[in-house]
Amino acid sequence: MTWGLRKWLLALAGASALAAILILMLSFSVIIVLEDSYLRQNLSPDLWEKYFNGLPLTAEEMAAIETLLAPYYRLEVALLAFAPSFIVAVGVGWAGSVPLARHLVGLRRTAQRVRAGDLSARVPEVKPTAAEIASFARDFDALIARAERAERESRASAATLAHELRTPLTVIRGRLQGMMDGVFPIAPAELATLMGQVDVLHRLIDDLRLLTLFASGRMSFRSEVLQLHDLIAEILALEPAVDSALAPVALHGDRARLKQAVNALLDNARRHAGGADRVTLRLDGPDAVLEVADRGPGLTEAEALQVFDRFYSKDRSQSEKSGLEESGPEESGPEESGLGGSGLGLSVVRAIAVGHKGRVRALPRPGGGTVFELRLPLAPGAVSTDSP
């Protein structure tokens, strides 16, 4: 506890004690005046003159005066008892304020550490303390933890983004340098390879822009009535190996965004599970439910929660746990480098789902594999149309 806070509390206690003493003195003065007025009204003029001038009184006269003043004596005794009671109350209040002061100081010091950039700081626990202060400290700690997590994710995303951008750029630079040196011919096949890498970069940038708009609350949707089963059927026409069961579903949504979400789910199954083997669309109360099922290696409970995070990769997560670094793009052949997804596909699916007031989740599939469930409400007002 700092001296400034202790000084403030001592000053408050001292001011309270001084105010009580002044009130006590004023009360005694008023009682004395009332006593004199009461005796003057109830004593004979001769006895009053003797009492007022301080002349000797007989035992009978003193007994009569004390009988008249008995109520005032009891009031004076009560006032005298108030003084020590007040002193005890001030002491108890001071002792009770010490934990509160310590908690406030802990909050201040924690805020100073956070302001200096130390997001590992937490409010020290002080007992006993008021429930409201303890609740505020917990909320403050939760806020710091959220900021710490956001900073950690931002750093990880920046590092992963640098790797994702470097991979196709390395391929493009290597191919162009080879063409300039005459190693690779300037042929349509070579140009097609370069265009594929440019498409990877373009898709990565588009996905990042969408997620940035989503995080800032400025992602817009074009709401229209659409037949979701027809949209999915158009996509699956290019996937003849995928079994499907599509119930007729009409809802309000953004056709382009929903098409992007379905393609992202299929692409994710293709890259990590050898492709989806079944796609279903059904109605479940007020919701339309799209399920993309695969027979891949499946996900653990923890992985099912993390799989929608930006740049999440099961292989990357396992290598980080084992302390191994990912192989750089130089270790991969030019044909393999950068030809996968951007690592943002499932994050984009979640953003589109939330923008439609829906949700997406990964569930274990009986017999092995994973089911990605995209649930969208049918209500007309279930899609955001705010302009970015």
Buried (B, 14 or more C-beta within 10 A) or exposed (E): BEEEBBEEBEEBBEEBBEEBEEEBEEBBEEBEEEBEEBBEEEBEEEBBEBBEEEEEBEEEBEEBBEEBBEEBEEBBEEBEEBEEEBEEBBEEEBEEBBBBBBBBBBBEBBBEBBEEEEBEBBBEEBEEBEEEBBEBBEEBBEEBEEEBEEEEEEEBBEEBBEBBBBBBBBBBEBBBEBBEEEEBEEEEEBEEBBEBBEEBBEBBEBBBEBBEBBEEEEBBBEBEEBBBBEBBBEBBEEBEEBEBEBEEBEBBBBBEBBBBBBBBBBBBBBBBBEBBBBBBBBEEEEBBBBBBBBBBEBBEEEBBEBBBBBBBBBEBBEBEEEEEEEEEBEEBEBEEBBBBBBBBBBBBBBBBBBBBBBBBBBBBBEEEBBBBBBBBBBEEEBBBEEEE
